[in-house]
Amino acid sequence: MAKNTGKPSETFFENVWQRLGKRAFCYRIADAAEVRGRTGKIGLTRATPSDYIVTHSGVTFYAEVKSTQEKTSFPFSLLKKGQNAAAPQVVTAGGGYFVFAHNLTTNTWYRIPYEVITAVKALGRSSIPWSEMETLKWNPPF
């Protein structure tokens, strides 16, 4: 399988919200890679809380998009330090934080509330098997 850059999954995610027109707003938070692409320099950037902030039908939430070729589970190691620091703060403040995981081996999307990740980590696990996430499958709104 080809190298996973994550870009096709991010493009798909962005297109979902663009198709909804005025019913949704999706804001991409600039990360270090984007800054380097714009300026040609790495520079100093702050850790970002997520890839996106999304508002859909009156609800605003943080969204982190991850794609993986892992066949059996979604590994938490894909989440960066800044995301793991921000997500609990967002949830504690009453906000929504979701990891949108794209399983590239099956082309299946999952919408995982960060509270689920926290609960699974509390059990001492470092991933969630795809088989345990049937109820978290994401069918994009149209």
Buried (B, 14 or more C-beta within 10 A) or exposed (E): EEEBEBEEBBEBBBEBBEEBEEEBBBEBEEBBEEBEEEEEEEEEEEEBBBBBBBBBEEEEBBBBBBBBEBEEBBBBEBBBEBBBEBBBEBBEEEBBBBBBBBBBEEEBBBBBBBBBBEEBBEEEBEBBEBEBBEEBEBEBEE
